[in-house]
Amino acid sequence: MSNPFLTAVNKYKLIEKNDSVAVALSGGADSVSLLHMLCSVKEKYNLTLYAIHINHMIRGEEAERDEEFCREFCKKLSVKLFVKKINVPSIAEKEKISTELCGRNVRYKEFDELSKKLNCKIATAHTLSDNAETLMINLVRGTSLNGLCAIPERRDYIIRPLILCDRAYIENYCRENSLDYVTDSTNLTDDYTRNKIRHNVITELKKINPSFEASLKRLCDDAKLLSVYLDKQTDKAVADSRLAFGYSAKKICEQDKIIRQNVIKKICVENGADIPEHIHIELIDNALFESGCVDLCGNFRAVVKQGILRIENTEAVNNFGEEILFADVINKEFTFDNIKYFVKEITDFDDLTDNPIYLSEKETKNAVIRTRRQGDKIFFKDRNITKPLRKAMNEFKIPSELRDRLPLVAVNNEILWCDGINSVQTSYSAEKRKFIIICEQGRTFCA
């Protein structure tokens, strides 16, 4: 008889030799089986095993019973147990979220901290049955392709070795190995969405197809393969469309619709917005062909104008007033129009490309960082000409609505550097101290 636990471990490369693994132990049949299975392969993989139990303080005496059970079980297996007591109902009320969501948030926060503390993987006891329930919940609530992937076998430091084990297998494993476990009384009611799906939906579907959960897992696996492929195509499309101040609508429109939708999502997230809802994605997709503005959640909006897509934060933030001395931000970060910049002193010029020209410490001695003003001029050494900044912005196709919001480095009305005008070059200098300005959105400028 095949062992789905070992199949998952090997197929998804969940465990390697000399790993440290902490099991998320609730005391239920799934997590008890998981810890017992890992103990059975401890010598084979030379594992260091731990367990973590989180008392959510929801079920009173029953929660205390679960905690005590976990202590005794770990003692029997000689596994070090970490116990956390967290008042989930109180936190949920304060944050105005469900206890179900709050409990999950709390658990994964604790998992993250323990993983960093012990430099270990966290093994959760999600099963094939849990995966089917999650997929059904996603379908009921409405989902995209990512929702069809359901529960991943691994994510960062989280591993799920029971993901191919259904509930019947777990119950049989407990019987064969004489393993006691506790039952969470809330799992017996239909108070939670997952329980309703488990008791009323999946039970009926398994009457039609006893292998229903395994069938859904195959669907999930196919969805994951497709998702990985689409992510690669999306990354390439975003890179190909990226401009200095946005993204080429024309380039995005050349893609198939499924790629365009993914590109829109990725661009929104890249620029600080949440993943847009489906209706917003459709509106942005239409705007790519016709121009327009779409309000997004929070303080963001998507703007398509003159063939450029931009995601704007409507609450502009600068961390200084009208101007600041350039010397005061050397090797420091400053924020301009919600975009972060960093002025870095260069010590290793071999790391830089494109033969940039730098400003020396002497040239920037009296320089300030500010926005444009009447009479600003900029000198292009490569062409030996001076231009009004206004005309230079036209030449470099800087969007008109951004021109009064971009930072520049100036001495009086002489512009030494302006975001978006990459060819600004001042006189060569023998000074050793020279600087580069780095923008969080990927633009790098020498100054």
Order of alpha helices (4+ residues) and beta strands (2+ residues): alpha-beta-alpha-alpha-beta-alpha-beta-alpha-alpha-beta-alpha-alpha-beta-beta-alpha-alpha-alpha-alpha-beta-beta-alpha-alpha-alpha-beta-beta-beta-beta-beta-beta-beta-beta-beta-alpha-beta-beta-beta-beta
